[in-house]
Amino acid sequence: MTPLVPPAIQHVIEHKAGPLAYVPTRSPFGYRYLSYSWSNGGKQLTVRLHNRHYATSNTNRTVVVTARYADGSLAACGSGNEKSYQVDGNKVWSAGGDTAWRCVRGAQGRVVKIVATGKNLPASTLAIVASSVKRL
C-alpha cells in the first residue's frame, strides 16, 4: 500500500525535523498529501492533507497536522478537552468540532503534541488522523 506521505518527502521531513518528524498515516476519505512545512525557529512540523475533489486554494477542505514540543507533562496533555476518544490504542482529545490532539513521549524524552485541525469534518474523523501519526 502506498504511504499517505510520499517516501521521498518522508526522508526530507526526517532530515529537517529530526525528533519532531511525525507524519499521518491515515486521512479522511478523498484526502491526499498536499504539502509540509518546517519552522526551525518555532520547532514545529506541519503536514497538510487536502480533499482532492476541491481546488487546493479551498482551505476549508484541508486538514492540518502539526507536531511540536508540548509545554506540560504527558499527563497534562488532555487539559482543556471536551471529549476523549480511544483510537487504535491511542488516547485522543478534542475541544470543539475542528481540533483533535494527542501527546506522545518523543525520542529525546520530551513530550510531543500532535494536533489535527480541519473544517467541515467531525472531531471523531480528526481523532482518527491524529491517532494515526507515527514518528519517522
ZIMOHU-V553559 format. One line per field, one symbol per residue. ss: DSSP state (A for helix, B for strand, O for the rest). burial: # if it has 9 or more other ideal C-beta (glycine too) atoms within 8 Angstrom, else .. Layout:
ss->???
burial->???
//
This chain:
ss->OOOOOOAAAAAAAAAAAAAAOBBOOOOOOOBBBBBBBBBOOOOBBBBBBBBOOOOOOOAAABBBBBBBBOOOOOOOOOOOOOBBBBBOOBBBBBOOOOBBBBBBBOOOOOBBBBBBBBOOOOAAAAAAAAAAOBBO
burial->...##...##.###.##.######..##..###..#.##....########..#...#..##########......#...#..##.#..#.###...#######.#...#########..#.#.#########...
//
